[in-house]
Amino acid sequence: MPGLSDNSYGEWLFRSFVSQMSSQHSTTALSWRKLYLSRAKLKASSRTSALLSGFAMVALVEISITNDVPDYLLILFSVCTTLLVSVHLLALMISTCILPHIEAVSNVHNVNAVKESPHEKMQVFIQLAWAFSTGLGIILFLAEITIICWLQFVTINKYAAIASTIIVAPVLVIFLVFAAFFYRRLISHKYERSYRDLEDLQQIAEELQNHSQLQNLNSPHAGSIQNV
């Protein structure tokens, strides 16, 4: 029985070590995945925000407005342009402030360097920049295109402005449907992944508990108690 006890304890110790190392490796790999995803989001947000805000500023400077344009269109244009530029500049500022710190960590060839990255603590701001740049910013840009068409064509040919609105409206609906479908599938994927991780942790806990019970049964003290 002592030999069996030693073998059981050695096997339990080996499996515990393997499980611990695999758990640490999975945690580190997940942290690196989050870091690369955050970096990609910030890069996409900065590029998109710089491009769309530049287009909005060019439209604001180069557009020619006649005196026959209704006042409500001028108010809509000024409000939409201001919101568009402000939202994209806010996303650009967040990306510019956080991205260098993530880039500095991602270029270090050390597995544990991911702990020095601020991407987890700044995750709220990263998601905010991503939503402003690819969500609200694109919706405002589509509205900006429609308003510019009305400003240019309302005094010349009203049907041209109506045609531009008819074209942009389905595009906006498709964009909203795609965004809702995409985030729904993404949340479903994260839920399934988390559920599988919980099942793996539960299985590891059950294996450790079984090994602990087996070790207690095969221990010398248990045998002496049974003999008494």
C-alpha positions in Angstrom: 0.0 0.0 0.0 2.8 2.5 0.6 3.9 2.0 -3.0 0.4 2.6 -4.3 0.1 5.7 -2.1 3.4 7.1 -3.4 2.4 6.5 -7.0 -1.0 8.1 -6.4 0.5 11.1 -4.7 3.1 11.5 -7.5 0.5 11.2 -10.2 -1.8 13.7 -8.4 1.1 16.1 -8.0 2.1 15.8 -11.7 -1.5 16.4 -12.9 -1.9 19.3 -10.6 1.3 20.9 -11.9 0.2 20.3 -15.5 -3.3 21.7 -14.8 -1.8 24.8 -13.1 0.7 25.5 -15.9 -2.0 25.0 -18.6 -4.3 27.4 -16.6 -1.5 30.0 -16.4 -0.7 29.5 -20.1 -4.4 30.0 -21.0 -4.7 33.1 -18.9 -1.6 34.6 -20.5 -2.8 33.7 -24.0 -6.2 35.3 -23.3 -4.5 38.5 -22.0 -2.3 38.7 -25.2 -5.4 38.1 -27.3 -7.2 41.0 -25.5 -4.2 43.2 -26.0 -4.0 42.5 -29.8 -7.7 43.0 -30.1 -7.6 46.3 -28.2 -4.7 47.5 -30.4 -6.5 46.6 -33.6 -9.6 48.4 -32.4 -7.7 51.6 -31.5 -5.9 51.5 -34.9 -9.1 51.1 -36.8 -10.8 53.9 -34.7 -7.9 56.3 -35.3 -7.8 55.7 -39.0 -11.6 55.9 -39.5 -12.0 59.0 -37.2 -9.2 60.9 -39.0 -10.6 60.1 -42.4 -14.2 60.9 -41.7 -13.6 64.0 -39.6 -11.3 65.3 -42.4 -14.1 64.8 -45.0 -16.5 66.7 -42.7 -14.1 69.6 -42.3 -13.5 69.8 -46.1 -17.3 69.7 -46.7 -17.8 72.5 -44.2 -15.1 74.7 -45.8 -15.8 74.0 -49.5 -19.6 73.9 -49.5 -21.3 76.9 -51.2 -24.6 77.9 -49.6 -27.0 80.3 -51.3 -29.5 82.6 -49.6 -32.4 80.6 -50.8 -31.6 77.6 -48.5 -34.1 77.2 -45.7 -32.9 78.0 -42.2 -33.8 74.6 -40.8 -31.3 72.9 -43.2 -28.6 75.3 -42.1 -29.2 74.5 -38.5 -29.2 70.7 -39.2 -26.0 71.0 -41.2 -24.2 73.0 -38.5 -25.4 70.6 -35.7 -24.6 67.4 -37.6 -21.2 68.7 -38.7 -20.2 69.8 -35.2 -21.4 66.5 -33.7 -19.6 64.5 -36.4 -16.2 66.2 -35.9 -16.5 66.2 -32.1 -17.3 62.5 -31.9 -14.5 61.5 -34.3 -12.0 63.8 -32.6 -12.9 62.3 -29.2 -12.3 58.8 -30.6 -9.1 59.9 -32.2 -7.9 61.5 -28.9 -8.6 58.3 -26.9 -6.8 56.2 -29.6 -3.8 58.5 -29.7 -3.4 58.5 -25.9 -3.8 54.7 -25.2 -2.3 53.2 -28.4 1.4 54.1 -27.8 1.3 52.3 -24.4 -0.2 49.2 -25.9 2.3 49.3 -28.8 5.2 49.6 -26.4 4.1 46.4 -24.6 3.2 44.4 -27.7 6.7 44.9 -29.1 8.4 43.4 -26.1 9.3 39.8 -26.6 8.3 38.6 -23.1 5.3 36.6 -22.2 4.7 38.3 -18.9 5.0 41.8 -20.4 1.3 41.7 -21.1 0.7 42.6 -17.4 2.3 46.0 -17.9 -0.2 46.9 -20.6 -3.1 49.3 -19.6 -5.6 47.7 -22.1 -7.6 46.0 -19.4 -7.9 49.0 -17.1 -8.7 51.2 -20.1 -11.1 48.8 -21.7 -14.1 51.1 -21.2 -12.4 53.9 -23.1 -11.3 51.6 -25.8 -14.9 50.4 -26.3 -16.0 54.0 -26.2 -13.6 55.0 -29.0 -14.6 52.0 -31.0 -18.3 52.8 -30.7 -17.9 56.5 -31.5 -15.7 55.8 -34.5 -17.5 52.8 -36.2 -21.0 53.3 -34.8 -22.2 56.8 -34.0 -19.6 58.4 -36.3 -20.7 56.5 -39.4 -24.4 57.2 -38.7 -23.6 60.9 -38.4 -21.5 60.8 -41.6 -24.5 59.3 -43.5 -26.7 62.0 -42.1 -24.1 64.5 -43.2 -24.2 63.3 -46.8 -27.9 63.5 -46.9 -28.0 67.1 -45.5 -25.3 68.2 -47.9 -27.3 66.9 -50.8 -30.3 68.8 -49.6 -28.3 72.0 -49.2 -26.9 71.7 -52.8 -30.0 70.5 -54.6 -33.0 71.9 -52.7 -32.9 75.2 -54.6 -32.2 73.6 -58.0 -34.1 70.4 -58.1 -35.9 69.1 -55.0 -36.3 65.6 -56.5 -32.5 65.1 -56.6 -32.4 65.7 -52.8 -35.2 63.3 -52.3 -33.4 60.7 -54.4 -30.3 61.0 -52.3 -32.4 60.5 -49.1 -34.1 57.4 -50.6 -30.7 55.9 -51.4 -29.1 56.7 -48.0 -32.1 55.5 -45.9 -31.8 51.8 -46.9 -28.0 51.9 -46.4 -28.6 53.3 -42.8 -31.1 50.5 -42.1 -28.7 47.8 -43.4 -25.9 49.3 -41.3 -28.0 49.2 -38.1 -29.2 45.7 -38.8 -25.7 44.5 -39.5 -24.4 46.2 -36.3 -27.2 44.6 -34.2 -26.6 41.1 -35.8 -22.8 41.4 -35.4 -22.9 42.3 -31.7 -25.5 39.7 -31.0 -23.3 37.0 -32.6 -20.3 38.4 -30.8 -22.0 38.3 -27.4 -23.2 34.7 -28.2 -19.7 33.7 -29.1 -18.3 35.1 -25.8 -21.0 33.4 -23.8 -20.3 30.0 -25.3 -16.5 30.5 -24.8 -17.0 31.5 -21.2 -19.4 28.5 -20.7 -16.7 26.1 -22.0 -14.1 27.6 -19.8 -16.3 27.2 -16.8 -16.9 23.6 -17.7 -13.1 23.0 -18.0 -12.5 24.6 -14.6 -15.3 22.4 -13.1 -13.7 19.3 -14.6 -10.3 20.2 -13.2 -11.8 20.9 -9.8 -13.5 17.5 -9.8 -10.3 15.7 -10.8 -8.4 17.4 -8.0 -11.1 16.5 -5.5 -11.1 12.8 -6.6 -7.3 12.7 -6.3 -7.5 14.3 -2.9 -10.0 11.7 -1.7 -7.9 8.9 -3.2 -4.9 10.2 -1.4 -6.7 10.3 1.9 -8.0 6.7 1.5 -4.5 5.4 0.7 -2.7 7.3 3.4 -1.1 5.3 6.3 -3.2 7.1 8.9 -6.4 5.9 7.3 -5.1 2.3 7.3 -4.1 2.5 11.0 -7.5 3.9 11.9 -9.2 1.1 10.0 -7.1 -1.5 11.9 -8.0 -0.1 15.2 
